[in-house]
Amino acid sequence: MKRSGVCPKCSGARLLHVTQVADTTGELGEYVGAPLKTGAMASSTRAWRLARVPNAPDNERLFRPDGFAAGLVEAYLCRECGFTELYTRDPESIPVDGTVIRAIGPEVEER
């Protein structure tokens, strides 16, 4: 859908592009940026990231106490049948650490 503009399931052309898929959301109709609730109904509206990556030991600029999130997820969906495709923006920027994120395929050098 991202490139063709057509749903591969139903051939529909009424599509939506969701630029930031929510990792967790509030209640239906709750606006983004609404005050966060506490207790059992607590929620937040954060963009979904593909992975939590450990800090790069040689790069203090990327340091976070618990690592950092990489790979912003976006979606394309068909308004006719509901089929949804997920994509990760800028996949080349995701660091390969060999543990949380491992490279596979023909371009990988064997160690």
N, C-alpha and C positions, 0 to 999 in steps of 0.2 A: 504494500500500500504506500509505503514511504516514497518509492520511486514511480510507481505506476499510476497512483491516484485512483486505483480500483481495488475493491475487496477481492481477494483470491478465493473466497468461499462462496459468495453470492453474486459477484460482479457488480455490486452496488458502488455508487460513486459519491454517496453522501457520507463523507468522512470527517472525523475530528482529529486534530493533532493536539495531544496533551503534552506540553513542553516540560512539565515537571510532575511526575507521578508521585502522589503523596505516600509516604512511608506509613504514617499513622494519620488518621483524620478525626475530626470532631463529628458531631451529629449532623445529619442531613440538614442542609440549609444554614449551618453555622458558617459564618464568613471567615475567610483566612485572616489571621491577625486578631481574631476574637480573644478576649482574655482566657487563659488556660484554666480549665476546671481542675479541682483537686479531688482526691478520694477515688472512689470506684468509677466515677464518670470522667476521670482525667483524660485529656487528649492533647495532641499537638499536631501541627501541620508542617512536617518537614519533608523536603524532597527526598525521594527514594534514591539511595546510592547503592551500587552493586556490591561493594565489599568494604570491610573495615581492614585497613592495611597497617601493619606495624610501622613505627617511625623509621625513617631511613637514617642509619647511624652516621652517615657522612653528610647529612644535610640538616643543620639546625633550624633552617627556615621552615621546614615541614614538621617540626616537633609538636606533638600534642601528647598530653599525659597518657591517653589510651589509644594512640594511633590516630589515623585520620580516615575519612570516608572518601572513596574514589568511585568514579563511574556514575555520573548522573543519568538516571533512567527516564526515557520519554516514551510515549505510546502513540500509536495510530489506531483508531478504531472505526468500525463501520457502524453508522447509525441505523442501517437497515437490519443487519443480523446480529450485531454486537461483537463480531470477531475482533480481537485486539492483538496487535503486534507490539512487542516491546523492543526498544533499541537502547544501546548505551552510547551516550555522546562521547566523542573523543577517546575511543578505546586505546589509542596509542599512548595516552598519558597515564594509564594505569600501571603502576610499578609492579614488576614481577619479582616476588620475594622467594619463590620456591616452596613456600609453605602454605600460606593463605591463597596466593595466586600463583599457579604454575603454568608455564607455557607448554603447549603440546602441539604436535603437527610437524610438517616437513621442514619448517624454518628453525626448529629447535636444535641447538648443538648438543650432542651427547657429552656427558661429563665423565 
